[in-house]
Amino acid sequence: MPRANRNRRDHVPLNLERLRGLDARVTWSGRTWFVRQLSGASSTRAYRCPGCQQELLPGTPHVVVWPVDGLGGVDHRRHWHNSCWKARDQGRSGGGRM
């Protein structure tokens, strides 16, 4: 009778919630940007969305976007409403430029 492999690990499914915090790269408006999805749980201040020019209140889920090339550093990070970021090329948001 064959011996069972006692060292075999059980399959652990991929945790998609954990991946949500990883930065994505998106090309938009002639540049490549890092995009990070935030739950809002850690935000403690309000931001101005460049898409609609409205306030993002503390605790609101949103995306933070900054250039991959690093030019401008922290000064070029922008906080967008999720819906405004998705609609950035459709003209529904304020058509914000960065």
N, C-alpha and C positions, 0 to 999 in steps of 0.2 A: 504494500500500500504506500502511495507517495506521501512524503512528509509535507505538511503545510508550511508555507513560508511565514515564520513568526515575525520577521522583520518588515513585512510588507505594510505600507501605510494605507489607510483608507483614503479614498479620493475626497479632497476638500474642494467644494465648488468655489468658483471665482466670486469674490465679494464685490459686486458692482458698486455698492454704496461707497466703498473705500476708494474706488477709482475716480469718483466724481471730483475729488480734490486735485487731481492731476491737471497740469497745464496743457491745454491744446494749443496748436499753432494754426493760425488762420491768415490767409492772405486777403487783404482788403485795402482798398484805396491806395494801391501801389506799394504797400509795405506788408511785412509779415509781423503778426502780433501774437503774443501769448494771451490766452484767454483762460481765466480761472473762474469756475463756478463757485459761488459762496452761498452757504445756507442762510446767512444773515445772523446766525446765533452769536458770532463774535464781533459784529459791527456795533460800535458804540456811538457813532456820530452820523450826521446826515451828509449826503453827497449830492451833487447836482448831476443829473443824467445828461450827457451831451446829445442824446437822441431826442428827448422831449423837453429838455430844459426844466423839468420838474424835479422836486426833491426826492431822493431815496432816503426814507426814514430809517433810523436804526432798527435792526432786526429784520429788515426786508431782504429776502433772497435776491441776489443779483450777480452780475459778472463783473470782474475787474479785467481790464484790457491794457496791455502796455507793449511797446515795440520790442521785437526780438533783438534788433541791432543795439539796444541799450542807449541810444542817443536820447538825451533828455532825462534819463534815469527816472527817479521817483516822480519827478514833475510831470511826466507824460503818462502816468497811470490814470485811467478813467474808469469810473464806476457807472455801469449801465443797468437799467431795468432789463430783466430777461427778455421781455417782449420787444423793447426798443432795439436791443442788440439783434434779435432775430429779424426785425423789420428794417434794419439799417439801410438796405439797398432798395427797399420798396417805397420809400418816400412817405410811409405812414408815420414814422417817427419824425422828429424835427430835422432829420437829415444832418445830424451833428457831424462836424468834422473834428478831427483830432489834430 
